[in-house]
């Protein structure tokens, strides 16, 4: 009976776009090979003209496992690379993962079964957890679950509510939606999700499927400004197609490059401290302080991280490993970060009381002990 149920599971093609990811590709492929999914599974790695040894590593992996196919091409950019992978995949179910991320062992199994049980769903993702380049935990990245919430966030210009990495799609629906728009090589996923939502439902599962690697050489970091510019154009094109007025997306203001770099670093450092992972924060601070040595905020964060490493004996969430389900920890009750947050809440209340103003409780609860106001750049 078990073998019969396994035979009924559809074949899945895992597609991996790669560009200069020699340090991370082995981890990614190992996490795919160690999936719990019992149906047929093949892997296509497409190197987009890397200048490092990414393609050589892909060839080595393909030589060791017959389920892996490694190809290379002249550099074409993200959108064209994804479209070629779509063409190369011969199965209806396609599972995407970027070549610097790690998938949880249940990723494909959970998402394929959801697609089989929900005919209206054309793409399904999960929750994420950010990690450093060395696989140390940073913080959870939570996305809404329902199709309505996901689509509304996208159409209102908020941050992307659907991962491109560790998502499984129906190929026929993606092709019918027009595949990836090659006019937008830095925001191709955002464009697709908006168009795909017109042909079916997009859902996120509650389970953490993506261990998302944060590093300064990633496309989402190096192409951040272009990504935001293209995202604004996509947003209003799609709103116009639905007869809706143009709007400005959240965080449309583009700061100078140095300020943008500071914003991104402080965003992840703050989240790491808030999530009980001060060891990871210290690692990120070591690099950030070299680039921004006169930032008072960074030095305050460094003291906070150091104290919490001593109090909490390091990260609450252990280092991520390919083939292993993460054991997620949380900010402990006794932490310097939490104490600082409570002091900041009290300071704000006293300020508003002395000046005869009121403050929203939710605003207090969302404020942090550090003077950090940077938002995540989607």
Order of alpha helices (4+ residues) and beta strands (2+ residues): alpha-beta-alpha-beta-alpha-beta-alpha-beta-beta-alpha-beta-beta-alpha-beta-alpha-alpha-beta-alpha-alpha-alpha-alpha-alpha-alpha-alpha
